Amino acid sequence: MKRRADGVTCGGCALSVAGAIGAPSLWLSLPRTRRHLGGGFENEGMDWTVLLTELPFVVLGGALLPLLALTLLVRLTGRGRHRPD
């Protein structure tokens, strides 16, 4: 039973890391973000403060949402409960 719980924990950590890497990658590919980071016509709409205001929330959201989804899935399926042997 301990090994299954360790696997779920390891899977949750892996999902969290993947989300923390994937969410900013997706955020940087959006047209709105590219425009704010200098992709507009002659730097129109350039706003570097998005790196300080939006990026931390994107990274946190990317790390926490997959972890929350896994936690809910484990709770709903009942696999997270430790049963006495």
C-alpha positions as protocol buffer text, in pm:
chain_id: "A"
residue {
  index: 1
  type: MET
  ca { x: 0 y: 0 z: 0 }
}
residue {
  index: 2
  type: LYS
  ca { x: 289 y: 232 z: 74 }
}
residue {
  index: 3
  type: ARG
  ca { x: 429 y: 195 z: -278 }
}
residue {
  index: 4
  type: ARG
  ca { x: 101 y: 303 z: -438 }
}
residue {
  index: 5
  type: ALA
  ca { x: 90 y: 615 z: -222 }
}
residue {
  index: 6
  type: ASP
  ca { x: 452 y: 689 z: -315 }
}
residue {
  index: 7
  type: GLY
  ca { x: 365 y: 653 z: -683 }
}
residue {
  index: 8
  type: VAL
  ca { x: 72 y: 891 z: -654 }
}
residue {
  index: 9
  type: THR
  ca { x: 292 y: 1141 z: -469 }
}
residue {
  index: 10
  type: CYS
  ca { x: 564 y: 1114 z: -732 }
}
residue {
  index: 11
  type: GLY
  ca { x: 305 y: 1152 z: -1008 }
}
residue {
  index: 12
  type: GLY
  ca { x: 167 y: 1462 z: -843 }
}
residue {
  index: 13
  type: CYS
  ca { x: 512 y: 1617 z: -823 }
}
residue {
  index: 14
  type: ALA
  ca { x: 579 y: 1534 z: -1188 }
}
residue {
  index: 15
  type: LEU
  ca { x: 248 y: 1692 z: -1294 }
}
residue {
  index: 16
  type: SER
  ca { x: 327 y: 1999 z: -1088 }
}
residue {
  index: 17
  type: VAL
  ca { x: 668 y: 2042 z: -1253 }
}
residue {
  index: 18
  type: ALA
  ca { x: 521 y: 1986 z: -1599 }
}
residue {
  index: 19
  type: GLY
  ca { x: 252 y: 2246 z: -1530 }
}
residue {
  index: 20
  type: ALA
  ca { x: 504 y: 2496 z: -1394 }
}
residue {
  index: 21
  type: ILE
  ca { x: 706 y: 2461 z: -1716 }
}
residue {
  index: 22
  type: GLY
  ca { x: 417 y: 2426 z: -1960 }
}
residue {
  index: 23
  type: ALA
  ca { x: 199 y: 2714 z: -1839 }
}
residue {
  index: 24
  type: PRO
  ca { x: 461 y: 2988 z: -1894 }
}
residue {
  index: 25
  type: SER
  ca { x: 545 y: 2838 z: -2233 }
}
residue {
  index: 26
  type: LEU
  ca { x: 181 y: 2861 z: -2334 }
}
residue {
  index: 27
  type: TRP
  ca { x: 153 y: 3210 z: -2183 }
}
residue {
  index: 28
  type: LEU
  ca { x: 454 y: 3332 z: -2382 }
}
residue {
  index: 29
  type: SER
  ca { x: 307 y: 3199 z: -2706 }
}
residue {
  index: 30
  type: LEU
  ca { x: -17 y: 3400 z: -2673 }
}
residue {
  index: 31
  type: PRO
  ca { x: -50 y: 3700 z: -2906 }
}
residue {
  index: 32
  type: ARG
  ca { x: -140 y: 3931 z: -2617 }
}
residue {
  index: 33
  type: THR
  ca { x: 176 y: 3842 z: -2425 }
}
residue {
  index: 34
  type: ARG
  ca { x: 397 y: 3875 z: -2734 }
}
residue {
  index: 35
  type: ARG
  ca { x: 252 y: 4220 z: -2797 }
}
residue {
  index: 36
  type: HIS
  ca { x: 328 y: 4329 z: -2440 }
}
residue {
  index: 37
  type: LEU
  ca { x: 683 y: 4200 z: -2464 }
}
residue {
  index: 38
  type: GLY
  ca { x: 770 y: 4399 z: -2775 }
}
residue {
  index: 39
  type: GLY
  ca { x: 597 y: 4209 z: -3052 }
}
residue {
  index: 40
  type: GLY
  ca { x: 371 y: 4501 z: -3146 }
}
residue {
  index: 41
  type: PHE
  ca { x: 424 y: 4740 z: -3434 }
}
residue {
  index: 42
  type: GLU
  ca { x: 720 y: 4967 z: -3344 }
}
residue {
  index: 43
  type: ASN
  ca { x: 699 y: 4848 z: -2981 }
}
residue {
  index: 44
  type: GLU
  ca { x: 340 y: 4963 z: -2957 }
}
residue {
  index: 45
  type: GLY
  ca { x: 183 y: 4843 z: -2634 }
}
residue {
  index: 46
  type: MET
  ca { x: 516 y: 4731 z: -2488 }
}
residue {
  index: 47
  type: ASP
  ca { x: 470 y: 4667 z: -2118 }
}
residue {
  index: 48
  type: TRP
  ca { x: 743 y: 4481 z: -1931 }
}
residue {
  index: 49
  type: THR
  ca { x: 550 y: 4485 z: -1603 }
}
residue {
  index: 50
  type: VAL
  ca { x: 361 y: 4175 z: -1718 }
}
residue {
  index: 51
  type: LEU
  ca { x: 672 y: 3978 z: -1620 }
}
residue {
  index: 52
  type: LEU
  ca { x: 626 y: 4092 z: -1260 }
}
residue {
  index: 53
  type: THR
  ca { x: 248 y: 4091 z: -1243 }
}
residue {
  index: 54
  type: GLU
  ca { x: 128 y: 3800 z: -1457 }
}
residue {
  index: 55
  type: LEU
  ca { x: 418 y: 3557 z: -1482 }
}
residue {
  index: 56
  type: PRO
  ca { x: 427 y: 3458 z: -1111 }
}
residue {
  index: 57
  type: PHE
  ca { x: 54 y: 3379 z: -1121 }
}
residue {
  index: 58
  type: VAL
  ca { x: 97 y: 3180 z: -1441 }
}
residue {
  index: 59
  type: VAL
  ca { x: 374 y: 2969 z: -1286 }
}
residue {
  index: 60
  type: LEU
  ca { x: 180 y: 2915 z: -962 }
}
residue {
  index: 61
  type: GLY
  ca { x: -139 y: 2831 z: -1148 }
}
residue {
  index: 62
  type: GLY
  ca { x: 46 y: 2594 z: -1376 }
}
residue {
  index: 63
  type: ALA
  ca { x: 201 y: 2417 z: -1078 }
}
residue {
  index: 64
  type: LEU
  ca { x: -105 y: 2405 z: -854 }
}
residue {
  index: 65
  type: LEU
  ca { x: -392 y: 2326 z: -1093 }
}
residue {
  index: 66
  type: PRO
  ca { x: -261 y: 1985 z: -1208 }
}
residue {
  index: 67
  type: LEU
  ca { x: -181 y: 1897 z: -847 }
}
residue {
  index: 68
  type: LEU
  ca { x: -533 y: 1996 z: -741 }
}
residue {
  index: 69
  type: ALA
  ca { x: -685 y: 1792 z: -1023 }
}
residue {
  index: 70
  type: LEU
  ca { x: -481 y: 1485 z: -924 }
}
residue {
  index: 71
  type: THR
  ca { x: -579 y: 1528 z: -559 }
}
residue {
  index: 72
  type: LEU
  ca { x: -948 y: 1545 z: -650 }
}
residue {
  index: 73
  type: LEU
  ca { x: -916 y: 1242 z: -878 }
}
residue {
  index: 74
  type: VAL
  ca { x: -746 y: 1038 z: -605 }
}
residue {
  index: 75
  type: ARG
  ca { x: -1006 y: 1142 z: -348 }
}
residue {
  index: 76
  type: LEU
  ca { x: -1300 y: 1065 z: -580 }
}
residue {
  index: 77
  type: THR
  ca { x: -1168 y: 722 z: -678 }
}
residue {
  index: 78
  type: GLY
  ca { x: -1084 y: 634 z: -318 }
}
residue {
  index: 79
  type: ARG
  ca { x: -728 y: 527 z: -397 }
}
residue {
  index: 80
  type: GLY
  ca { x: -581 y: 772 z: -148 }
}
residue {
  index: 81
  type: ARG
  ca { x: -735 y: 600 z: 154 }
}
residue {
  index: 82
  type: HIS
  ca { x: -517 y: 375 z: 360 }
}
residue {
  index: 83
  type: ARG
  ca { x: -694 y: 55 z: 444 }
}
residue {
  index: 84
  type: PRO
  ca { x: -580 y: -158 z: 735 }
}
residue {
  index: 85
  type: ASP
  ca { x: -437 y: -492 z: 625 }
}
